[in-house]
Amino acid sequence: RVDVHCTWVSQAVLDLIDIDKLPGEVPGGEIVREPGMGVFCDNAMDIVTGLWPKPNAAQKKKFVGSAMRELNKVGLVGMHDAGVLPRDIDLYEEMVKKDKEEWTVRVYAMVECPERNTFCPEAARKVDLEGGWLRVGSVKLFADGALGSWGSAMIDPYSDRPSTSGSLLVNASTLHSLALSWAKAKYQVNIHAIGDLANRHAIDSLAKALDDLEVCPYGIPPKMCQQISCRFRIEHAQIIHPDDQARMRELGIIPSIQPTHATSDMAYAEERLGKERIAKEAYRMRSMWDVGPPVLGSDFPVEPPNPFEGVYAAVTRKSPHTGIGPPGWEGGWYKEQEGLSVRQAFDGFTRGPAHAAFWEKKAGVIREGGFADWVVMDEDVLKIGEEEIRFLKVRETWVAGKKVYSRDGEDEPAVEKQTGAKEDL
């Protein structure tokens, strides 16, 4: 299981810290001591991550360029980078301006303060580079941990561990204050929330920000003006009490959903949450579609970045790696209740992210005045059988009128310019 909410370190790392002086409890985190030391979760991760070797700027640029080439291979022309430190935004901007051939993916970045869950306007800055290569105008906050490590904050205790209901990474009043401060600074607010308690606090915080900002004058419905002006988002929106699902619809808060989280978690989620919570609260897709448009994504590197695996998971509710559902759900885990149509799933990976990034007239569509970005496939993705979706391979990827990936020449360096192409059609 991977969720980037815990780190497991070796004895060599433990030797670098004085484990006898470790705190008994870490607010919003956990030091796992039994059956042995070595696992640090959520806020407790800070104890060891500060010891990690830090790559220099040249290494980071190499990593970014390599990652973008891999994303192009699976047909990605843009991404939402959910949590970028201010110093790395500077590096991104430098790469766009000086290393253009290495920068082959449009990036919509969310600022994450050097100290998580704080207000750092002096360190963060907005960026909107010409040509749509890099846009920074949003912030990432974190309400809770992950389901797999019992870290997501729940209203009621876990079914398979009744002694705990998870943990909040920040208290409700602080989350409210942060959401309002960032919104007043004209940033889109994105809150990571997995458990139903964390989602409730996130919705409370965004609702309060909408009220205090007074962005909905003259009786305009909050949903309409929120999705025009603010476009607040909840990242994951994974387990939401029915009452709070209704509030999300009323307010128009955008759910940012990862379909492969459902198919990765389906082997253990019912044991962890119980049948009733799964049936009414967890891994909503179809029933949340009218909130939207929702954002569908991968949460890479937690899950593979291949969007066709995500589309397959959203449509079939089966593992894109094996093509099967869990025992008793061979036809797809809650597919009849929550599975999307193929068209909805592709819209979720194209139009949805474009709208959430304020790029709906430029990205996610092929139209006059839009970005000259597209992928070439062997087949019509809307006409093949749903079981074939997970096997789809990209033939070519084009960004800004340039071919940045070709299956026939994978070892050749990008970039090839299309004769007569213009960056904006």
C-alpha positions in Angstrom: 0.0 0.0 0.0 1.3 3.5 -0.9 -0.3 6.7 0.2 2.7 9.1 1.1 1.2 9.6 4.6 3.7 7.3 6.3 7.4 6.6 5.9 9.2 3.5 7.0 12.9 4.0 7.8 15.8 1.7 8.5 17.8 1.2 11.7 20.5 3.4 10.1 18.0 6.3 10.1 16.8 5.6 13.6 20.5 5.8 14.7 20.6 9.4 13.5 17.9 10.4 16.0 17.6 9.9 19.7 14.6 7.7 19.9 14.5 7.9 23.7 13.7 11.6 23.3 10.9 11.2 20.8 7.5 12.6 22.0 4.9 10.1 23.2 2.3 11.6 20.9 2.5 13.9 17.9 -0.6 16.0 17.2 -1.9 15.0 13.8 0.5 12.2 13.5 1.7 8.9 14.9 5.0 7.2 15.8 4.4 3.5 15.4 6.3 1.7 18.2 4.9 -1.9 18.0 6.0 -4.4 17.0 9.1 -2.2 16.4 10.2 1.3 15.7 10.6 2.7 12.2 7.2 3.9 10.9 6.3 7.6 11.2 2.9 8.8 9.9 1.5 12.2 8.9 2.8 15.0 11.1 5.3 12.6 12.7 7.0 12.2 9.3 8.7 15.6 9.9 10.9 14.0 12.5 12.7 11.9 9.8 12.1 13.7 6.5 14.4 16.5 7.6 17.2 14.0 7.4 16.6 13.1 3.8 19.3 14.2 1.3 18.1 17.2 -0.7 18.7 17.2 -4.5 20.2 20.3 -5.9 18.6 22.4 -8.7 20.3 20.6 -11.5 19.1 17.3 -10.2 15.6 18.6 -9.7 15.5 19.8 -13.3 16.7 16.4 -14.5 14.0 14.7 -12.5 11.2 17.1 -13.7 12.3 16.6 -17.4 12.3 12.8 -17.0 8.9 12.8 -15.3 7.4 15.0 -18.0 8.6 12.6 -20.7 7.0 9.7 -18.9 3.7 11.6 -18.6 3.8 12.4 -22.3 4.1 8.6 -23.0 0.7 8.0 -21.4 -0.9 10.9 -23.2 -0.8 13.7 -20.6 -0.4 17.2 -21.9 -1.2 18.9 -18.6 -1.3 18.2 -14.9 -2.3 19.7 -11.5 0.7 19.6 -9.2 -0.9 19.4 -5.8 1.6 20.8 -3.4 4.6 22.8 -4.7 7.0 24.6 -2.4 7.7 28.2 -3.2 11.4 27.5 -4.1 10.3 24.8 -6.5 7.9 27.3 -8.2 11.0 29.4 -8.9 12.7 26.4 -10.4 9.6 25.6 -12.6 9.5 29.1 -13.9 13.2 29.0 -14.7 12.8 25.7 -16.6 9.9 27.1 -18.7 12.0 30.1 -19.6 15.4 28.5 -20.1 14.9 24.8 -20.6 11.8 24.9 -22.9 12.6 21.6 -24.6 12.5 19.8 -21.2 9.2 21.3 -20.2 6.6 19.4 -22.2 3.6 19.4 -19.8 1.4 22.3 -18.8 1.3 22.7 -15.0 -1.3 24.1 -12.8 0.4 24.3 -9.4 -0.9 24.5 -5.9 1.3 26.3 -3.4 2.2 24.4 -0.2 3.9 26.4 2.5 7.3 25.2 3.8 5.5 24.7 7.0 2.4 22.7 6.1 -1.0 24.2 6.9 0.1 27.8 7.4 -0.4 31.1 5.6 2.8 32.2 3.8 1.8 34.9 1.3 5.3 36.4 1.6 6.9 33.2 0.3 4.2 32.3 -2.3 3.6 34.2 -5.4 1.2 33.9 -8.3 2.5 33.0 -11.7 0.7 32.9 -15.0 3.2 32.5 -17.8 2.4 33.4 -21.4 1.4 30.4 -23.5 -0.2 28.5 -20.6 2.9 26.6 -19.5 2.8 27.4 -15.8 0.0 28.8 -13.7 0.2 29.2 -9.9 -2.9 30.7 -8.2 -4.0 28.1 -5.7 -3.0 26.6 -2.4 -3.1 23.1 -0.9 -4.1 22.5 2.7 -4.4 19.2 4.5 -7.2 18.2 6.8 -6.3 14.6 7.6 -4.3 11.5 6.8 -5.0 8.4 4.7 -7.4 5.6 5.1 -4.8 2.8 4.7 -3.0 3.9 7.8 -6.2 4.6 9.8 -5.2 8.3 9.5 -8.3 9.7 7.8 -10.4 11.5 10.3 -13.8 9.8 10.7 -17.0 10.9 12.5 -17.3 7.4 14.0 -14.5 4.9 14.9 -13.1 2.5 12.3 -15.0 -0.8 12.0 -11.8 -2.8 12.1 -10.1 -0.7 14.8 -12.8 0.7 17.2 -10.2 2.4 19.4 -9.5 5.1 16.9 -11.3 7.4 14.5 -8.2 8.7 12.8 -6.6 12.1 13.2 -7.0 15.7 12.0 -3.8 17.3 10.8 -5.2 20.7 11.7 -8.0 21.7 14.0 -11.3 23.1 12.6 -10.8 26.7 13.7 -7.3 26.8 12.2 -8.6 25.3 8.9 -11.4 27.9 8.8 -8.9 30.7 9.3 -6.5 29.4 6.7 -9.1 28.9 4.1 -10.4 32.5 4.6 -6.9 34.0 4.6 -5.9 32.3 1.4 -9.2 33.1 -0.2 -8.9 36.8 0.7 -5.5 36.7 -0.9 -7.3 35.6 -4.1 -6.0 32.1 -4.1 -8.2 29.1 -5.0 -8.3 26.9 -1.9 -7.8 23.2 -2.3 -8.2 21.0 0.9 -7.1 17.4 1.1 -9.8 15.5 2.9 -10.4 11.7 3.0 -12.4 10.9 6.1 -16.0 12.1 6.6 -15.0 14.3 9.6 -12.2 15.9 7.6 -14.6 16.5 4.7 -17.1 18.0 7.0 -14.5 20.4 8.4 -13.3 21.2 4.8 -16.9 22.0 3.7 -17.4 24.1 6.8 -14.2 26.1 6.1 -15.0 26.7 2.5 -18.6 27.7 3.3 -17.4 30.2 5.9 -14.9 31.6 3.4 -17.7 32.1 0.8 -19.9 33.8 3.4 -17.1 36.1 4.7 -15.9 37.0 1.2 -19.4 38.0 0.1 -18.7 36.7 -3.4 -22.4 35.9 -3.9 -24.3 39.3 -4.0 -27.7 40.1 -5.3 -29.2 36.7 -4.4 -27.1 34.7 -6.9 -27.0 31.0 -5.8 -23.7 30.2 -4.0 -23.1 27.3 -6.4 -23.1 29.6 -9.4 -20.8 32.2 -8.1 -18.4 29.8 -6.3 -17.8 27.9 -9.5 -17.3 31.2 -11.4 -15.2 33.2 -9.0 -13.5 30.8 -6.4 -13.8 27.2 -7.6 -12.8 25.9 -4.2 -12.0 22.2 -4.3 -11.8 19.2 -2.0 -8.9 16.9 -3.0 -10.0 13.2 -2.7 -13.5 13.8 -1.3 -13.3 10.2 -0.5 -15.7 9.5 2.4 -18.5 12.1 2.8 -21.5 11.9 5.1 -24.8 12.2 3.0 -25.6 15.5 4.8 -22.3 16.9 3.6 -22.7 15.6 0.1 -25.9 17.7 -0.1 -23.9 20.7 1.2 -21.3 20.2 -1.5 -24.0 20.3 -4.1 -25.6 23.4 -2.6 -22.3 25.3 -2.5 -20.8 23.9 -5.8 -17.6 22.8 -4.1 -15.6 20.9 -6.7 -14.8 17.2 -5.8 -11.3 16.1 -7.0 -11.6 12.4 -7.2 -9.1 9.6 -8.0 -11.0 6.6 -9.5 -8.0 4.2 -8.9 -8.1 4.9 -5.2 -11.5 3.2 -5.2 -10.1 0.1 -7.0 -6.9 0.0 -4.9 -8.8 0.3 -1.7 -11.8 -2.0 -2.5 -10.0 -5.1 -1.1 -10.0 -3.7 2.4 -12.3 -0.7 2.5 -15.4 -2.5 3.6 -13.7 -4.2 6.5 -12.3 -0.8 7.5 -15.5 1.2 7.2 -18.3 -1.3 7.3 -21.0 -1.9 4.7 -23.2 1.0 5.6 -20.6 3.7 5.4 -19.3 2.2 2.1 -22.8 2.1 0.6 -23.8 5.7 1.7 -20.6 7.7 1.9 -17.5 6.3 0.2 -16.0 6.6 -3.2 -18.8 8.5 -4.7 -18.5 9.2 -8.4 -21.9 9.0 -10.3 -23.8 10.3 -7.3 -21.4 13.4 -7.1 -21.5 14.1 -10.8 -24.1 16.9 -10.5 -21.8 18.8 -8.1 -19.2 19.3 -10.9 -17.8 19.3 -13.1 -15.7 17.0 -10.9 -12.0 16.6 -11.5 -10.8 13.1 -12.1 -7.1 12.4 -11.6 -4.5 9.8 -10.5 -2.8 11.3 -7.3 0.5 10.3 -8.9 2.9 9.1 -7.5 0.5 7.3 -5.1 -1.2 5.7 -8.2 0.2 5.3 -11.7 -0.4 8.5 -13.8 -1.9 6.6 -16.8 -5.3 8.3 -17.4 -6.7 5.3 -19.2 -6.3 3.2 -16.1 -8.3 5.9 -14.3 -11.0 6.0 -16.9 -11.2 2.2 -16.8 -11.5 2.3 -13.0 -14.2 5.0 -13.1 -16.3 3.1 -15.7 -15.9 -0.5 -14.6 -15.0 -0.1 -10.9 -12.5 -3.0 -11.4 -8.8 -3.1 -11.0 -7.1 -1.7 -14.2 -4.2 -4.0 -13.5 -6.1 -7.3 -13.3 -9.5 -6.4 -14.8 -11.4 -8.0 -11.9 -13.3 -6.7 -8.9 -13.2 -8.0 -5.3 -14.9 -11.2 -4.3 -18.6 -10.9 -4.6 -18.2 -7.9 -6.9 -16.9 -9.5 -10.0 -19.0 -7.2 -12.2 -17.5 -4.1 -10.6 -17.4 -2.7 -7.1 -20.6 -0.7 -6.7 -20.6 -0.2 -10.5 -24.3 -0.1 -10.8 -24.5 2.6 -8.1 -21.3 4.7 -8.8 -19.8 3.7 -12.2 -19.5 6.4 -14.8 -20.2 6.3 -18.5 -17.1 6.3 -20.8 -18.0 9.9 -21.9 -18.3 11.1 -18.3 -15.0 9.5 -17.3 -13.1 11.1 -20.2 -14.8 14.5 -19.5 -13.6 14.1 -15.9 -10.0 13.7 -17.1 -10.2 16.6 -19.6 -13.0 19.2 -19.2 -13.2 18.8 -15.4 -9.5 19.6 -14.7 -9.6 22.5 -17.3 -12.5 24.1 -15.5 -10.9 23.6 -12.1 -7.8 25.4 -13.3 -9.7 28.3 -14.9 -8.6 27.0 -18.3 -12.0 25.8 -19.6 -11.7 27.9 -22.8 -8.2 26.7 -23.5 -7.6 23.2 -22.2 -9.7 20.0 -22.2 -11.2 20.7 -25.6 -10.0 21.1 -29.2 -11.4 24.4 -30.4 -10.4 27.6 -32.1 -8.4 29.7 -29.6 -7.6 26.7 -27.4 -4.2 25.2 -26.7 -2.8 23.1 -29.6 -2.6 20.0 -27.4 -3.8 16.5 -28.4 -3.0 12.8 -28.4 -3.2 10.4 -31.3 -4.7 7.0 -30.6 -5.0 3.8 -32.6 -8.8 3.5 -31.9 -11.8 5.7 -31.2 -11.7 5.6 -27.4 -15.4 6.3 -27.1 -16.4 3.3 -29.3 -14.2 0.5 -28.1 -15.5 -1.9 -25.4 -15.0 -0.8 -21.8 -12.8 -3.8 -21.1 -10.3 -2.6 -23.8 -9.8 0.8 -22.2 -7.1 -0.4 -19.8 -5.0 -1.6 -22.7 -5.1 1.6 -24.6 -1.7 2.9 -25.8 -0.8 6.4 -27.0 0.6 6.7 -30.5 1.6 10.3 -30.4 1.4 13.2 -27.9 1.4 16.9 -29.1 1.7 19.9 -26.9 1.6 23.5 -28.3 1.8 22.2 -31.8 4.9 20.1 -31.1 5.2 16.4 -31.1 6.6 15.5 -27.7 6.2 11.7 -27.8 5.9 9.1 -30.5 5.6 5.4 -29.9 7.5 4.7 -33.1 10.5 6.7 -31.9 10.5 6.4 -28.1 14.3 6.7 -27.9 14.4 9.8 -30.0 14.5 13.2 -28.2 11.5 15.4 -28.3 10.6 17.8 -29.8 9.4 17.8 -33.4 7.7 20.9 -34.8 4.6 20.4 -36.9 4.8 22.2 -40.2 2.5 25.2 -40.2 1.3 24.5 -36.6 0.5 27.3 -34.3 0.6 27.1 -30.5 -3.0 28.4 -30.3 -5.3 27.1 -33.0 
